[in-house]
Amino acid sequence: MNERIKKIRKNAGLTQNEFAKILGTVQNTITGYETGRRNPSGSALALICREFNVNEEWLRTGQGEMYCHSDSDDDFQTVMEEIGVKDPKARQIILDYWHLSSSDKELFWRFVDRFIKK
């Protein structure tokens, strides 16, 4: 499971510290998970799955698909893959947005709404 947790974090483009903040824990906990010295609780596994749209069976056993998918997820994944390859600045802004606080995200969307309306 430790390698699968590391894969989730790396696929999200996050450092251990960034991953820890999203999960409400500290970097040392993530290091423990990724090295296998520490086993995540059931609630930690459920949180990882919810935050990163990961299939819990895959996380626990390695069986099945890594991510939970729907048709719209497939479309989104295709777009994200293209952005990652063709537009590194767009990729970076998406990652930066992901790490904003809730209040900063609200401010960002007010700016976007005002900018687009002009």
C-alpha positions in Angstrom: 0.0 0.0 0.0 2.9 2.4 0.7 3.9 2.5 -3.0 0.3 3.2 -4.0 0.0 6.1 -1.6 3.2 7.5 -3.0 1.8 7.1 -6.5 -1.3 9.0 -5.6 0.7 11.8 -4.2 3.1 12.0 -7.2 0.3 11.7 -9.7 -1.2 14.8 -8.0 2.1 16.6 -8.4 2.3 17.2 -4.6 5.2 17.2 -2.2 4.8 15.1 1.0 4.1 18.3 2.9 1.4 19.5 0.4 -0.2 16.0 0.5 -0.2 16.1 4.3 -1.9 19.5 4.5 -4.7 18.3 2.2 -5.2 15.3 4.5 -4.9 17.4 7.7 -1.8 15.7 8.9 2.0 16.3 8.9 4.8 15.4 6.5 6.2 12.8 8.9 3.0 10.8 8.8 3.1 10.7 5.0 6.7 9.7 5.1 5.7 6.8 7.4 2.9 5.7 5.0 5.2 5.8 2.0 8.0 3.9 3.6 5.7 1.3 5.1 6.8 2.1 8.7 3.3 3.4 9.4 -0.1 2.0 8.4 -2.9 4.6 7.7 -6.1 4.2 9.6 -9.4 3.3 7.8 -10.5 6.9 8.1 -7.1 8.1 6.6 -7.6 5.7 3.7 -11.2 6.9 3.2 -10.0 10.5 3.2 -7.3 9.8 0.6 -9.9 8.1 -1.6 -12.3 11.0 -1.3 -9.8 13.8 -1.8 -8.1 12.2 -4.8 -11.0 10.2 -6.3 -9.2 6.9 -5.7 -10.8 3.5 -5.8 -10.5 2.2 -2.2 -10.1 -1.4 -3.3 -7.1 -0.4 -5.5 -5.6 1.5 -2.6 -6.0 -1.4 -0.1 -5.2 -4.3 -2.4 -3.8 -3.1 -5.7 -6.8 -4.7 -7.5 -9.0 -2.8 -9.9 -8.7 0.7 -11.4 -6.7 3.3 -9.5 -9.3 6.1 -10.0 -13.0 6.1 -9.8 -14.3 7.1 -13.2 -17.4 8.4 -14.9 -17.8 9.5 -18.5 -17.3 13.1 -17.5 -14.2 12.1 -15.5 -12.8 10.5 -18.7 -13.4 13.8 -20.6 -11.8 15.8 -17.8 -8.8 13.4 -17.6 -8.3 13.7 -21.4 -8.3 17.5 -21.2 -5.9 17.4 -18.2 -3.5 15.1 -20.0 -3.5 17.5 -23.0 -2.9 20.5 -20.8 0.0 18.8 -19.0 1.7 18.1 -22.4 0.7 21.2 -24.4 0.3 24.0 -21.8 2.6 23.8 -18.8 1.5 27.3 -17.6 -2.1 26.1 -17.5 -1.1 23.0 -15.6 0.8 25.1 -13.1 -2.2 27.4 -12.5 -4.5 24.4 -11.9 -2.0 23.0 -9.4 -1.7 26.4 -7.7 -5.4 26.8 -7.6 -5.8 23.4 -5.9 -3.6 24.6 -3.0 -5.4 27.9 -2.4 -7.4 28.3 0.8 -11.2 28.4 0.5 -11.3 32.1 0.9 -8.6 32.6 -1.7 -10.5 30.4 -4.1 -13.6 32.6 -3.6 -11.6 35.7 -4.3 -10.1 34.1 -7.4 -13.6 33.2 -8.8 -14.8 36.8 -8.1 -11.9 38.1 -10.1 -12.6 35.6 -13.0 -16.3 36.4 -13.0 -15.5 40.1 -13.2 -12.8 39.6 -15.8 -14.9 37.5 -18.1 -18.0 39.8 -17.9 -16.0 42.6 -19.5 
